[in-house]
Amino acid sequence: MHRLTRALCAAGIVAATSTAGVPSAGAADGGLLRLAHLSPDTPAVDVYVDSVSDPEAGVTLRGVDYGTVSDYQAVPPGTYTVSMRTAGDDPSTPPVLSTTVEVGTGTARTVAGVGPFADLGLAVLQDDLTLPPTGESRLRVIAAASNAATLDVSLPGNEAVASGLEFAKTSEYVDVPAGRTDLQVTPDGASPAALPVDLAAGSVYSVLVLDRSGGGLTVRTVLDAASPGIVPVGGVATGAGGTTGTTSIRLVAAGIAALATAGLLA
C-alpha cells in the first residue's frame, strides 16, 4: 500500500472506496483533489492518482461507475497524474487515458472522465469553494447526460442557472436562494423537466445532470463546500439511480487533527 494511503487509513478517515474531505481548500497548506466518472456509456473504471514528486504517494479508487463523485482528498501542493483503467485491469496495463493536474495551496480541483466512450476525455475542473452570501446557496451545473446535446437550466420564475450548456461541459457558479425547489431542466428540442433539489443555505454544490436508467434525465447534488467544520465525507456516492441525491456530511475536526499528526497537511 502506498505511503499516503497507509497514513490516511491509519488516521481512520479513508474508507476502502472513498477519500477524505476537509473544510476548505485553505486548510493547512495543501489543496484538494477529487475524482468523477461522468461518461454515460463508459464501463466502470479503476482510477489511480499518483504524485509526480513522490512515487510512493498515491490513491486508488476501484470499480468507479457512471455518476460517481469521490469526496475531496487533502493533498500536498504539486503535480499529480490521474489515470483510468478498465475496472479489474492489472495496474501495469496501459491506462485508457490519463492526464496531469496541478494542485496549488488553497486550490480545489475535480478531475472528471467526460464525454462518450468513443471520445472519452479527462477534464480538470477548477472548483470555487467560496461560500455564498447569508441565506443563499451557490451552484454550478455539469452536463453529463448523453440524452441532451445542450441544456437550459433555470429556477422557478425563469431565473437562469445555465443556458445552452453543451454535453460534457460545466457552467459557472451562480448564487441562488436556498431551500427546496425544482430545477427546470430543458434539453435541446424537448419539454422542460422539473427535477427537485434541496439546497442548504451557506453551501456550494455541483449539480450533475445525468441519464436516468430507463430514459429521461435525473439530477444529483454534490456538496462542494459548506459552513466551517462541515465537509463532504463518507462513502463514494455511486450510480445514477433515483431522482436526486446529496452527498452525506459530518463534522471532521478529529480527522483533520489526525491528518496533521500524520504530517500530510504540514
C-alpha positions in Angstrom: 0.0 0.0 0.0 1.3 3.5 -0.9 2.6 5.6 2.0 -0.1 8.3 1.5 -2.8 5.7 1.5 -1.3 3.9 4.6 -1.2 7.2 6.6 -4.8 8.1 5.6 -6.1 4.7 6.7 -4.1 5.0 10.0 -5.8 8.3 10.6 -9.2 6.5 10.3 -10.7 8.8 7.7 -10.4 6.9 4.5 -12.7 4.0 3.6 -11.8 1.3 1.1 -13.7 3.1 -1.7 -13.5 6.7 -0.7 -11.3 9.7 0.1 -11.5 12.2 2.8 -12.7 15.8 2.8 -11.5 19.0 4.6 -13.5 22.2 5.3 -11.9 24.4 2.7 -9.0 24.5 0.2 -7.3 26.7 2.7 -7.0 24.0 5.4 -3.3 23.9 6.4 -1.0 24.4 3.4 -2.4 21.9 1.0 -5.0 21.7 -1.8 -8.0 19.5 -2.5 -8.4 16.9 -5.3 -11.4 14.7 -6.1 -12.4 12.4 -9.0 -15.6 11.9 -11.0 -16.9 9.4 -13.6 -19.4 11.3 -15.8 -19.3 9.4 -19.1 -22.7 7.7 -19.6 -21.6 4.7 -21.8 -18.1 4.1 -20.3 -17.9 1.0 -18.2 -16.7 1.0 -14.6 -13.0 2.1 -14.2 -10.2 1.9 -11.6 -8.8 5.4 -11.0 -5.2 5.9 -10.0 -3.8 9.2 -8.5 0.0 9.4 -8.2 2.2 12.2 -7.1 4.9 13.2 -9.7 7.3 14.3 -7.0 6.8 11.3 -4.6 6.3 8.0 -6.5 5.4 6.3 -3.2 2.4 8.6 -2.7 -0.8 7.6 -4.4 -4.5 6.8 -4.0 -6.5 4.1 -5.9 -10.3 4.0 -6.3 -11.6 0.7 -7.8 -14.9 0.0 -9.6 -15.9 3.6 -10.2 -19.2 3.8 -12.0 -21.0 6.4 -14.0 -22.4 9.1 -11.7 -19.7 8.7 -9.1 -18.0 11.7 -7.5 -15.5 11.0 -4.8 -15.0 13.1 -1.7 -12.2 15.6 -1.6 -8.7 14.4 -0.8 -6.4 16.7 1.0 -3.0 16.6 -0.8 0.3 18.5 -0.6 0.8 21.1 -3.4 2.3 19.6 -6.5 1.6 17.8 -9.8 -0.4 14.6 -9.9 -1.1 12.1 -12.6 -4.6 10.8 -12.8 -5.1 7.5 -14.8 -8.1 5.4 -15.6 -8.1 1.7 -16.4 -10.9 -0.7 -17.1 -12.1 -2.0 -13.7 -10.2 -5.1 -12.8 -7.3 -4.5 -15.2 -3.8 -5.0 -13.8 -2.2 -1.7 -12.7 0.7 -2.3 -15.0 -1.5 -2.3 -18.1 -1.6 0.9 -20.2 -4.4 3.3 -19.0 -7.4 4.0 -21.1 -6.5 7.7 -20.6 -4.5 9.8 -18.2 -3.8 13.5 -17.5 -1.8 15.6 -15.1 -3.3 18.2 -12.7 -1.6 20.9 -10.7 -2.9 21.3 -7.2 -1.7 24.5 -5.5 -2.0 25.8 -2.0 -5.6 26.8 -1.3 -7.0 25.4 -4.5 -9.6 22.6 -5.3 -9.7 20.5 -8.4 -12.1 17.9 -9.8 -10.8 15.5 -12.4 -13.7 14.0 -14.4 -14.0 11.5 -17.1 -16.4 13.1 -19.6 -18.0 12.6 -23.0 -19.0 9.4 -24.8 -16.7 6.4 -24.5 -15.7 6.7 -28.2 -14.3 10.2 -27.4 -13.6 9.9 -23.7 -11.6 12.6 -22.1 -10.4 13.8 -18.7 -11.5 17.3 -17.8 -9.8 19.2 -14.9 -12.4 21.4 -13.3 -11.5 24.4 -11.1 -13.7 24.3 -8.1 -14.6 27.5 -6.3 -15.3 26.8 -2.6 -16.1 30.4 -1.7 -19.3 30.3 0.5 -22.3 32.3 -0.8 -24.0 35.2 1.0 -26.2 34.6 4.0 -29.4 32.7 3.2 -28.2 31.7 -0.3 -26.6 28.7 -1.9 -24.1 28.6 -4.7 -24.2 26.0 -7.5 -22.9 25.1 -10.9 -24.2 22.6 -13.4 -22.3 19.8 -15.0 -23.9 18.4 -18.2 -23.3 14.6 -18.1 -26.4 13.3 -19.9 -26.0 11.9 -23.4 -29.7 12.4 -23.9 -29.2 16.1 -24.1 -26.8 17.8 -26.6 -27.4 21.1 -24.8 -29.3 22.1 -21.7 -31.0 25.1 -20.3 -31.4 25.1 -16.5 -33.4 27.6 -14.5 -35.2 28.1 -11.3 -39.0 28.9 -10.8 -39.6 32.4 -12.1 -37.3 31.7 -15.1 -34.1 32.7 -13.2 -31.4 31.3 -15.4 -28.7 29.0 -13.9 -27.2 27.7 -17.2 -28.1 28.4 -20.9 -27.1 26.3 -23.9 -24.8 24.2 -21.8 -23.2 21.5 -24.0 -22.9 17.8 -23.1 -19.6 17.3 -21.1 -19.3 21.0 -20.2 -19.6 22.8 -16.9 -21.3 26.1 -16.1 -20.1 28.9 -13.9 -21.1 29.1 -10.3 -24.2 31.2 -9.5 -25.8 32.3 -6.3 -29.4 31.2 -5.8 -32.0 31.3 -3.0 -31.5 28.4 -0.5 -34.2 25.8 0.1 -36.2 23.1 -1.6 -37.0 23.9 -5.2 -37.4 22.4 -8.7 -34.7 22.9 -11.3 -36.3 23.4 -14.7 -34.0 21.3 -17.0 -34.8 21.7 -20.7 -32.8 19.6 -23.2 -32.5 21.0 -26.7 -35.7 20.4 -28.6 -37.5 18.8 -25.7 -40.0 19.8 -23.0 -38.7 21.0 -19.6 -38.5 18.6 -16.7 -39.0 19.7 -13.1 -36.3 18.0 -11.0 -36.3 18.6 -7.3 -33.3 19.7 -5.3 -32.7 20.7 -1.7 -30.1 23.5 -1.4 -28.8 24.3 2.1 -28.1 27.9 3.0 -24.3 28.6 3.1 -23.4 25.6 0.9 -21.8 25.2 -2.5 -22.9 22.5 -4.9 -22.1 20.9 -8.2 -25.4 19.8 -9.8 -24.9 16.8 -12.1 -27.4 16.3 -14.9 -27.3 12.5 -15.7 -29.0 10.0 -17.9 -31.8 8.2 -15.9 -31.9 4.4 -16.1 -34.8 3.6 -18.4 -34.7 7.0 -20.2 -35.0 10.7 -19.3 -32.9 12.8 -17.0 -32.1 12.9 -13.4 -30.1 15.4 -11.2 -27.7 14.8 -8.3 -26.5 17.5 -6.0 -22.9 17.0 -4.9 -21.7 19.1 -1.9 -18.6 21.1 -2.8 -18.3 23.1 0.5 -20.5 24.1 3.4 -20.2 26.2 6.6 -17.0 25.9 8.6 -16.4 22.5 10.1 -18.8 20.7 7.9 -17.5 18.9 4.8 -18.3 16.1 2.4 -17.0 12.8 3.8 -18.0 9.2 3.9 -18.5 6.6 1.2 -18.4 7.4 -2.5 -21.8 8.0 -4.0 -22.2 5.7 -6.9 -24.7 5.0 -9.7 -27.3 7.3 -11.2 -30.5 5.7 -9.8 -33.2 7.9 -8.3 -34.2 11.4 -9.0 -31.9 13.2 -6.6 -29.1 12.5 -4.2 -27.0 14.6 -1.8 -23.5 13.7 -0.5 -23.6 12.9 3.2 -21.9 15.4 5.6 -20.5 15.2 9.1 -18.0 17.0 11.4 -14.4 16.0 10.8 -12.4 18.1 13.2 -10.8 14.9 14.6 -10.0 13.7 11.1 -8.2 16.9 10.3 -6.2 16.7 13.6 -5.2 13.1 12.6 -4.1 14.2 9.2 -2.0 17.0 10.8 -0.5 14.5 13.2 0.4 12.2 10.2 2.3 15.2 8.7 0.3 15.2 5.5 -1.0 18.7 5.8 2.1 20.4 7.2 
